[in-house]
Amino acid sequence: MEQIQTFFGYHKALTQLLHGRGFTGQNKRKKLEALSALCGELLKVDNVSIWTLSPCAHRLDREVLYPPLSTNPNPGFSLSRDRHPAYFLALDAADIICAEEVCSDPRTRSFHPYYPDASRPVVSMLDAPIFDGNRLSGVICLEHRQSRQWSLADIACVTAIADTISLINTHEAWLNSRKELDYITHHDDFTGLLNLRSLRNHIQQQIEQQTPVSFALLWFDIDRLNAINNGMGQQVGDAVVSEVAARLRGMLLPGKEMVARVGGDEFAMIYRFPAGEATMDETVATILETVNYPISVGEQKVQVSASIGISLFPGDGGDVSTLLRHSESAMYHAKACGRRQAQYYNQDISTTAKARFLLESQLTDAIAHHGLSVFYQPIMSADGSAVVSAEALVRWQHETQGFMSPADFLPLAYETGLIAALDLWVLNQVCRDIQRAREQDLPMPPVAVNLSADSIMDPQLADKVWESLQRYQVLGTQLELEVIEDAIKGDSTVLRCTLEELVRMGITLSIDDFGTGYSSLLRLKNLPFTKLKIDRSFIQDLPGDPDDCAITLSILGMARGLGLKVVAEGVEHGEQEAWLQHQGCDYLQGFKYHKPMPVDDFLELPITA
C-alpha cells in the first residue's frame, strides 16, 4: 500500500511538471534538465543522467547530468559498447537495469568504480532505455553511492520518465521532419529521408542564389548489398539500408545540410564548408567511420561498408545534372579502387565512367544473348601424362575491342552485381557442352566451374544447379564447383546447407586460390570440400623461393591431414613439375601442359574419362 501511495505521489509530481506552462514552452534540453532534476528529487538519488545513443549504436554520450558538475557545466562523457558489452545488450533487449550492487551485477560490473574518485564510487544503479519509435535512442541512469533496493515505485517512476523522453524525441523528430519535408512526395517512404526530387530542387536553389556559395555533393553506395540480400535474406538487406539511413541522418556534422535516399542502396548528402571547422578529408573520415561500423540485425552481425563519390560546386559542375552525374561517377571510381573509401571527381574519372557504363551494358547483353564463350584448361594426373579433369574459364570476344581478358571484365561483373548471372551462364554452358559430348559419344572428364561469393551465398543456388543438371541430363559427378577461399570465411547456416545439398547431388567441391585468403582448420574440417587448389602465386617461383616452398609444403601437409586432394595451378616448366611430383601433389595444371582452349579442341585430346 505504501508503494502504491509513493507511486501516485511520483505520478502527480510528473504530471504537474509536464502540464506546467514553463515546461511546454521550453526547448528539448531544458525539458530533459527539468525531468532529470525532478527524478533526482523524487527518488533522492545522488545523480541522474540522460544519455544519447550514437548513430552507429556503439557509444552512449551523456547529454544531461543532475546535479550538474560545478567545475564543468558541460556534462560530456561517453560509454562504449566494446568496454561494456553486457550493459549494452541489456539495453538492446529493452531491459530495465535494476542493479542493487553495481560491482556484482553482470550487466554493470564493468562500470566499477564508475568515477575516477574511487573513494566514492557508485554502488547502485537503476537504468531505463529510451526509444525513438522502435529504435533504441538512449538511456536514463539513476546512481546512488550507497547500496539500495529499488522499489516497484522507483522502477515505475523512472520508466514513466523514460517514456516521456521517448515522446519528446518523437515529437522533436516530427517537428524536424515538417521543417525538412514540404510534401509527402518529397521524401522516401522507407527511410523517411528526402528523395532524389527534393535533392535536385535543393541543389537548384543553392545554384540560383544571388551569391552562390560553394558546397560538396557526396554520393553514397552501400557495398555488396546484393550479396547481403542473397546470403542473409531481403529482410536483413532492408535492415542494413534502414540503419545506414539512420546513421547518415543522425550524424551531427557542422555543415551537413541534407541527406537524401536516391536509389535502392544509394544516398546523397549536401555539405557546406563551415568556417573554422574540420577539413573535408576529416569530415569524410568521420562519415566512413560511422557508416562502416558493423550493424547488428537480430543475432547476426553484418559487416557493412560504403563507397563515396564527391563533386564540388562550382568547380565540378554548374548545374544539377552535371553535379549528380559527376558525384556518381566518383562513387563508382571509389568502388573500382577497392570500395570502403571516398574519391573526388576529376575529368579522368568522367572518361572512365562513360566507358564503364557502356561496357556494363554490353556485358549484360553478352550474358543474356550468349555473347560469351567457355574455354577449358586441362587438369593433369600427378605424373603429368593424362587429362583427368578440366577447369571452365569464361572468355569474351568483344565486337569492337576484340579478345578481352577476364581481368578486364570480371571485376566489372562483381562491382555491378552481374557476377552471379555470369556464374550461372557458365554453369549452363558447361552442361550444354557435356550434353553435346555425350551425344557425339566423346569422353568428357569432370569439369570445374568457378563460383563467386555472391553465388555461393545465394540460398537458391542448389535449386538452380539442380535445374541445370536436369535440363541437360548431366550427372552431378560430372561437375566440380570451385569457391574462392574468402567466400567461406563466414560460417553461415545458408552456406553450410547449400554445400551439403550440392554434395548430395554428387558434385565435388573444391577451394580455389587457396592460401590467398583465410580459412580456419575447423571450418575446412566441417565443410564438405574434398580438394584444394594452390594459388599460382605460390607456384611460379618454385623451387627457387624458400618461402613459397615452405607455404606449398604446409598446404600439402594440411591437406593430407584433412583427407583433401591438391591441385597445383600455374605449372609452367619442368622444375616446378618435378618438385611438386616429389612432394606428392595429386594434380597439376598450367601452360606446361595445355593453355585454355575451345571445347572442340579440348574434346580432341586423349582424355581419361
C-alpha positions in Angstrom: 0.0 0.0 0.0 2.8 2.3 0.8 4.5 1.7 -2.6 1.2 2.5 -4.4 0.9 5.8 -2.5 4.5 6.6 -3.3 4.0 5.9 -7.0 0.9 8.1 -7.1 2.9 10.8 -5.5 5.6 10.4 -8.2 2.9 10.4 -10.9 1.3 13.6 -9.6 4.6 15.4 -9.5 5.5 14.3 -13.0 2.0 15.3 -14.3 2.3 18.8 -12.7 5.7 19.3 -14.4 4.5 18.2 -17.8 1.4 20.4 -17.8 3.1 23.4 -16.4 3.4 26.4 -18.8 7.1 26.8 -18.0 7.8 23.2 -19.3 5.8 23.1 -22.5 7.4 26.2 -24.0 11.0 25.1 -23.3 13.4 23.6 -25.8 14.4 19.9 -25.6 17.5 20.4 -23.5 15.6 22.4 -20.8 12.9 19.8 -20.7 15.5 17.0 -20.2 17.2 19.0 -17.4 13.8 19.5 -15.7 12.9 15.8 -15.9 16.3 14.7 -14.5 16.1 17.2 -11.7 12.5 16.0 -10.8 13.7 12.4 -10.9 16.6 13.1 -8.6 14.5 15.0 -6.1 11.7 12.4 -6.0 13.8 9.3 -5.7 16.5 11.0 -3.6 19.5 9.6 -5.6 23.0 11.1 -5.9 23.0 11.5 -9.7 20.6 11.4 -12.7 21.9 11.4 -16.2 20.4 11.1 -19.6 22.4 9.5 -22.4 22.0 9.5 -26.2 23.0 6.5 -28.4 25.4 7.3 -31.2 24.2 6.8 -34.8 26.1 3.6 -35.1 24.8 2.3 -31.8 28.3 1.6 -30.4 28.5 4.5 -27.9 26.4 6.4 -25.4 27.0 10.1 -24.9 25.9 11.8 -21.8 23.7 14.7 -22.7 22.3 15.8 -19.3 23.6 15.4 -15.7 21.8 16.3 -12.5 23.1 17.8 -10.3 25.4 19.5 -12.8 29.2 19.4 -12.2 30.2 22.7 -10.5 33.7 22.6 -12.1 32.4 21.8 -15.6 28.8 22.6 -16.6 29.3 20.6 -19.8 28.3 17.0 -18.9 30.1 15.4 -21.9 31.1 11.8 -21.2 30.9 8.6 -23.3 30.5 4.9 -22.7 31.5 2.4 -25.4 29.8 -0.9 -26.3 33.2 -2.6 -26.5 34.0 -1.8 -22.9 30.5 -2.5 -21.5 29.0 -5.2 -23.8 26.7 -6.8 -21.2 25.2 -3.4 -20.3 24.5 -2.6 -24.0 23.0 -6.0 -24.6 20.5 -5.4 -21.8 19.5 -2.1 -23.2 19.1 -3.7 -26.7 16.7 -6.1 -25.1 14.7 -3.2 -23.6 15.5 -4.3 -20.1 15.2 -2.2 -17.0 18.6 -2.5 -15.4 18.0 -2.7 -11.6 21.4 -3.2 -10.0 21.5 -3.1 -6.3 25.2 -3.8 -6.3 27.0 -2.4 -9.4 30.2 -4.4 -8.8 28.4 -7.8 -8.7 25.6 -7.4 -11.2 26.9 -9.0 -14.5 25.3 -6.1 -16.5 27.0 -3.3 -14.7 30.2 -4.6 -13.0 32.3 -3.3 -15.9 31.4 0.2 -14.5 33.0 -0.3 -11.1 34.4 2.0 -10.0 32.4 4.4 -12.1 34.1 7.7 -11.3 37.9 8.4 -11.1 37.2 9.3 -7.5 37.3 5.6 -6.3 36.7 6.8 -2.7 33.0 7.5 -3.6 32.1 5.0 -6.3 28.6 4.4 -7.4 27.1 1.4 -5.6 23.6 1.0 -7.0 22.2 1.9 -10.5 18.7 2.0 -11.9 18.6 2.5 -15.7 15.7 2.6 -18.2 16.1 2.5 -22.0 14.8 5.4 -24.1 13.3 4.8 -27.6 12.7 6.8 -30.8 9.8 4.8 -32.2 11.1 1.2 -32.1 14.8 2.1 -32.2 16.8 2.4 -29.0 18.0 6.0 -28.7 19.4 6.4 -25.2 19.0 5.7 -21.5 18.2 7.5 -18.3 20.5 6.4 -15.5 20.0 6.8 -11.7 23.1 6.4 -9.5 23.4 6.0 -5.7 26.6 5.8 -3.7 25.0 3.5 -1.1 23.5 0.1 -1.5 19.8 0.5 -2.3 17.0 -1.9 -3.0 15.0 -0.3 -5.8 11.2 -0.4 -5.2 8.5 -1.0 -7.7 7.5 2.6 -7.3 11.1 3.7 -8.1 11.1 1.5 -11.3 7.7 2.7 -12.3 8.8 6.3 -11.9 12.0 6.0 -13.9 10.1 4.1 -16.6 7.5 6.8 -16.9 10.2 9.5 -17.2 12.0 7.4 -19.9 8.7 7.1 -21.8 8.2 10.8 -21.5 11.6 11.4 -23.0 10.8 9.0 -25.8 7.7 11.1 -26.6 9.8 14.2 -26.6 12.2 12.6 -29.1 9.3 11.5 -31.3 7.7 15.0 -31.2 11.1 16.6 -31.9 11.7 14.3 -34.9 8.2 15.1 -36.2 8.8 18.8 -35.9 12.2 18.4 -37.7 10.5 16.4 -40.5 7.9 19.0 -41.0 10.7 21.6 -41.4 12.6 19.4 -43.9 9.7 18.0 -45.9 7.2 20.2 -47.7 5.0 17.4 -49.2 4.9 13.7 -48.8 6.0 13.4 -52.4 9.4 14.8 -51.5 10.6 12.0 -49.2 11.4 8.3 -49.3 8.7 6.3 -47.6 11.0 3.5 -46.5 13.7 5.6 -44.7 11.9 8.9 -44.2 14.8 10.7 -45.9 14.3 13.3 -48.7 14.2 11.7 -52.2 16.1 12.5 -55.4 13.5 15.0 -56.5 14.0 17.0 -53.3 17.8 16.8 -53.6 17.6 18.2 -57.2 15.3 21.0 -56.0 17.7 21.9 -53.1 20.8 21.9 -55.3 19.0 24.1 -57.9 18.0 26.6 -55.1 21.7 26.8 -54.0 22.9 27.4 -57.5 20.3 30.1 -58.2 21.2 32.2 -55.1 22.2 35.7 -55.8 25.6 34.9 -54.3 26.1 31.2 -54.7 28.2 29.5 -52.0 30.5 26.5 -52.7 29.3 23.1 -51.4 30.1 19.4 -51.8 27.7 16.8 -53.1 28.5 13.3 -51.6 27.1 10.2 -53.3 27.0 7.0 -51.1 26.5 3.4 -52.2 26.3 0.5 -49.8 29.0 -2.0 -50.9 27.8 -5.6 -51.8 24.2 -5.1 -50.7 23.2 -7.7 -53.3 25.5 -10.3 -51.6 23.8 -9.5 -48.2 20.4 -9.9 -49.7 21.3 -13.2 -51.3 23.2 -14.6 -48.4 21.1 -13.4 -45.4 17.8 -12.5 -46.9 15.9 -9.4 -48.1 14.8 -8.6 -44.5 18.5 -8.2 -43.4 19.3 -6.2 -46.5 16.3 -3.8 -45.7 17.5 -3.5 -42.2 21.0 -2.5 -43.4 19.5 0.2 -45.7 17.4 1.5 -42.9 20.3 1.6 -40.4 22.6 3.3 -42.8 19.9 5.9 -43.4 19.5 6.4 -39.7 23.3 6.9 -39.2 23.6 9.5 -42.0 20.5 11.3 -40.7 21.7 11.2 -37.1 25.3 12.4 -37.7 26.0 15.7 -36.1 28.3 17.3 -38.7 28.7 21.0 -38.9 28.0 21.9 -42.5 25.6 19.0 -43.2 22.6 20.5 -44.9 20.5 17.5 -46.0 20.6 13.7 -46.6 18.5 12.0 -49.4 17.9 8.5 -50.5 18.4 8.5 -54.2 18.2 4.7 -55.0 17.8 1.3 -53.5 21.2 1.3 -51.8 22.3 4.9 -52.6 22.2 8.1 -50.6 23.4 11.7 -51.1 24.4 14.5 -48.8 24.8 18.2 -49.3 27.7 19.5 -47.3 28.8 23.2 -46.9 32.3 24.2 -45.7 31.8 25.8 -42.2 34.4 28.4 -41.4 36.9 27.3 -38.8 35.7 23.7 -38.8 37.3 20.4 -39.8 38.6 19.9 -43.3 36.7 18.0 -45.9 39.1 15.0 -45.6 38.4 14.9 -41.8 34.7 15.1 -42.4 34.8 12.2 -44.9 36.9 10.1 -42.5 34.2 10.7 -39.8 31.4 9.7 -42.2 33.2 6.5 -43.3 33.9 5.5 -39.7 30.2 5.9 -38.8 28.8 4.1 -41.8 31.3 1.3 -41.9 30.7 0.2 -38.3 29.1 -3.3 -38.1 25.3 -3.5 -37.9 23.5 -5.9 -35.6 20.4 -7.4 -37.1 18.8 -9.8 -34.6 21.5 -12.2 -33.6 23.6 -11.6 -36.8 26.4 -9.1 -37.0 26.7 -7.6 -40.5 29.9 -6.0 -41.7 28.8 -3.0 -43.8 30.8 -0.5 -45.8 30.1 2.3 -48.3 31.8 3.9 -51.2 31.6 7.6 -51.6 31.9 9.9 -54.6 32.4 13.7 -54.1 31.8 16.5 -56.6 32.3 20.2 -55.7 30.2 23.2 -56.8 31.1 25.2 -58.8 34.4 23.6 -59.8 33.0 20.2 -60.9 29.8 21.5 -62.5 27.5 24.5 -62.6 24.2 22.7 -63.0 22.3 20.0 -61.1 22.6 17.1 -63.6 26.3 17.6 -64.0 27.0 17.6 -60.3 24.8 14.5 -59.8 26.5 12.7 -62.7 30.0 13.6 -61.5 29.5 12.6 -57.9 28.0 9.2 -59.0 31.0 8.7 -61.4 33.4 9.4 -58.5 31.5 6.9 -56.4 31.9 4.2 -59.0 35.6 5.1 -59.1 35.8 4.5 -55.3 34.3 1.1 -55.8 36.8 0.3 -58.6 39.6 1.3 -56.2 38.6 -1.3 -53.7 35.4 0.0 -52.0 35.1 1.3 -48.4 36.6 4.7 -49.4 35.9 8.1 -50.9 37.1 9.6 -54.2 36.8 13.1 -55.5 35.7 13.7 -59.1 38.1 14.6 -61.8 38.0 14.6 -65.6 39.7 11.2 -65.9 37.0 9.6 -63.8 34.3 11.0 -66.2 36.0 9.5 -69.2 36.4 6.2 -67.4 32.8 6.2 -66.1 31.4 6.7 -69.6 33.4 3.7 -70.9 32.4 1.7 -67.8 28.7 2.3 -68.3 28.9 1.3 -71.9 30.9 -1.9 -71.0 28.4 -2.8 -68.3 25.5 -2.6 -70.8 27.5 -4.7 -73.3 28.3 -7.3 -70.7 24.7 -7.5 -69.6 23.7 -8.1 -73.3 26.5 -10.6 -73.8 25.3 -12.7 -70.8 21.7 -12.5 -72.0 22.4 -13.4 -75.6 25.3 -15.9 -75.4 27.9 -13.4 -76.5 30.5 -15.1 -74.2 32.3 -18.4 -74.6 33.7 -21.1 -72.3 37.3 -22.3 -72.7 38.6 -25.5 -71.0 42.1 -25.8 -69.4 43.0 -29.5 -68.7 44.0 -30.7 -65.3 46.6 -33.4 -65.4 47.4 -36.5 -63.3 50.2 -36.4 -60.8 52.7 -37.7 -63.4 51.5 -35.1 -66.0 50.7 -37.8 -68.5 46.8 -37.9 -68.5 44.0 -35.4 -68.6 41.8 -36.2 -65.6 39.5 -33.1 -65.5 39.3 -29.5 -66.6 38.6 -26.0 -65.4 35.9 -24.0 -67.3 37.1 -20.4 -67.9 34.8 -17.7 -69.4 36.1 -15.7 -72.4 34.6 -12.6 -74.2 35.3 -11.8 -77.8 34.2 -8.1 -77.8 32.7 -6.8 -81.0 35.0 -3.7 -81.2 37.7 -4.3 -78.6 38.5 -7.9 -79.6 39.5 -10.5 -77.1 39.0 -9.2 -73.5 41.0 -10.6 -70.7 38.9 -11.8 -67.7 40.9 -9.4 -65.6 39.2 -6.6 -67.6 35.6 -7.6 -67.3 35.3 -9.9 -64.2 35.9 -7.0 -61.7 33.1 -5.1 -63.6 30.8 -8.1 -63.1 31.5 -8.1 -59.4 31.0 -4.3 -59.0 27.7 -4.2 -60.9 26.1 -7.3 -59.4 26.3 -9.3 -62.6 28.7 -11.9 -61.3 26.0 -14.4 -60.1 24.3 -14.2 -63.5 27.7 -14.8 -65.2 28.4 -17.8 -63.0 25.0 -19.3 -63.9 25.6 -18.7 -67.6 29.0 -20.5 -67.4 27.5 -23.4 -65.5 24.7 -23.8 -68.1 27.2 -23.6 -71.0 29.3 -26.3 -69.4 26.3 -28.6 -69.0 25.4 -28.0 -72.7 29.0 -28.9 -73.7 28.8 -32.1 -71.6 25.5 -33.0 -73.2 26.9 -32.4 -76.7 30.0 -34.5 -76.0 27.7 -37.4 -74.8 25.6 -37.1 -78.0 28.8 -37.4 -80.1 30.0 -40.3 -78.0 33.1 -38.4 -76.9 34.7 -38.7 -73.5 34.3 -35.6 -71.2 36.0 -35.6 -67.8 34.6 -33.8 -64.8 34.6 -30.0 -65.2 35.3 -27.5 -62.5 33.2 -24.3 -62.6 34.1 -21.3 -60.5 31.5 -19.7 -58.3 31.7 -16.2 -56.8 30.9 -15.3 -53.2 27.6 -13.8 -54.5 26.6 -17.2 -56.0 27.7 -19.4 -53.1 25.7 -17.3 -50.6 22.5 -17.5 -52.7 20.1 -19.7 -50.8 18.6 -20.7 -54.2 21.9 -21.9 -55.6 21.3 -25.6 -55.1 17.9 -25.4 -56.9 19.5 -23.5 -59.8 22.2 -26.1 -60.2 19.7 -29.0 -60.0 17.6 -27.3 -62.7 20.7 -27.2 -65.0 21.6 -30.8 -64.3 18.0 -31.9 -65.1 17.7 -29.7 -68.2 20.8 -31.1 -69.9 20.7 -34.6 -68.3 24.1 -34.2 -66.6 25.1 -36.2 -63.6 26.4 -34.3 -60.6 29.6 -36.4 -60.6 30.4 -34.7 -63.9 30.7 -31.3 -62.2 33.1 -29.8 -59.7 32.3 -26.4 -58.2 35.2 -24.2 -57.1 34.8 -21.5 -54.5 37.5 -18.9 -53.6 38.8 -19.1 -50.0 37.4 -15.8 -48.9 33.8 -16.9 -49.8 33.7 -19.4 -47.0 35.1 -17.2 -44.2 31.6 -16.6 -43.0 30.3 -19.6 -41.1 26.6 -19.2 -42.0 23.8 -21.7 -42.0 22.9 -20.7 -45.6 26.5 -21.6 -46.8 26.5 -24.9 -44.9 23.1 -26.0 -46.2 23.9 -25.1 -49.8 27.2 -27.0 -49.8 25.6 -30.1 -48.3 22.8 -30.0 -50.9 25.3 -29.8 -53.7 27.3 -32.8 -52.4 24.1 -34.8 -52.2 23.8 -34.3 -56.0 27.2 -36.0 -56.4 29.0 -32.7 -57.1 32.6 -32.4 -55.9 33.6 -29.2 -54.1 37.0 -27.5 -54.1 38.6 -24.4 -52.7 40.2 -22.2 -55.4 43.2 -19.9 -55.0 44.0 -21.5 -51.6 46.5 -19.6 -49.4 45.4 -16.1 -50.5 42.6 -15.8 -48.1 41.9 -17.1 -44.6 40.3 -20.4 -43.7 40.4 -21.9 -40.2 41.2 -25.6 -40.0 38.0 -26.2 -38.1 35.9 -24.6 -40.9 37.7 -26.7 -43.5 37.2 -29.8 -41.5 33.4 -29.2 -41.0 32.6 -28.2 -44.6 32.3 -30.8 -47.3 35.2 -29.8 -49.5 37.4 -32.6 -51.0 40.0 -30.6 -52.9 42.3 -27.6 -52.6 43.8 -25.6 -55.5 47.1 -23.9 -54.5 47.2 -20.4 -55.9 49.6 -19.9 -58.8 51.4 -17.1 -57.0 52.9 -19.7 -54.7 53.9 -22.0 -57.7 55.5 -19.5 -60.1 58.8 -19.2 -58.2 59.2 -22.9 -57.2 61.5 -24.5 -56.4 63.9 -21.5 -56.1 61.9 -19.4 -53.5 62.2 -21.0 -50.0 59.2 -19.1 -48.7 57.0 -20.4 -51.5 58.4 -23.9 -50.9 57.5 -23.7 -47.2 54.0 -22.4 -47.9 53.3 -25.1 -50.5 54.7 -27.8 -48.3 52.4 -26.6 -45.4 49.4 -26.6 -47.6 50.2 -30.2 -48.9 50.7 -31.4 -45.3 47.5 -29.8 -44.1 45.5 -31.3 -47.0 46.8 -34.8 -46.3 45.8 -34.4 -42.7 42.3 -33.4 -43.6 42.0 -36.0 -46.4 41.9 -33.4 -49.2 43.3 -33.8 -52.7 45.5 -30.9 -54.0 45.8 -29.3 -57.4 48.8 -27.0 -58.2 47.8 -24.4 -60.8 50.2 -22.3 -62.8 52.8 -25.1 -63.6 54.9 -23.8 -66.5 58.2 -25.7 -66.5 59.8 -29.0 -65.7 61.5 -27.8 -62.4 58.2 -26.9 -60.9 56.7 -30.2 -62.1 59.5 -32.3 -60.7 59.4 -30.5 -57.3 55.6 -30.9 -57.0 55.7 -34.6 -58.0 58.4 -35.2 -55.4 56.3 -33.6 -52.7 53.3 -35.8 -53.7 51.0 -33.2 -55.2 47.9 -35.0 -56.6 47.1 -33.0 -59.8 48.9 -30.4 -62.0 47.5 -27.6 -64.1 49.3 -25.0 -66.2 50.7 -23.8 -69.5 53.4 -26.6 -69.4 50.6 -29.0 -70.4 47.9 -27.0 -72.1 46.5 -23.5 -72.4 42.7 -22.9 -72.1 41.1 -24.0 -75.4 37.6 -24.1 -77.0 35.5 -27.2 -76.3 36.1 -28.7 -79.7 39.8 -28.7 -79.3 39.5 -30.0 -75.8 37.5 -33.0 -76.9 40.2 -34.0 -79.4 42.7 -34.6 -76.5 43.3 -38.1 -75.2 41.0 -37.9 -72.1 40.8 -40.3 -69.2 37.0 -40.3 -68.7 
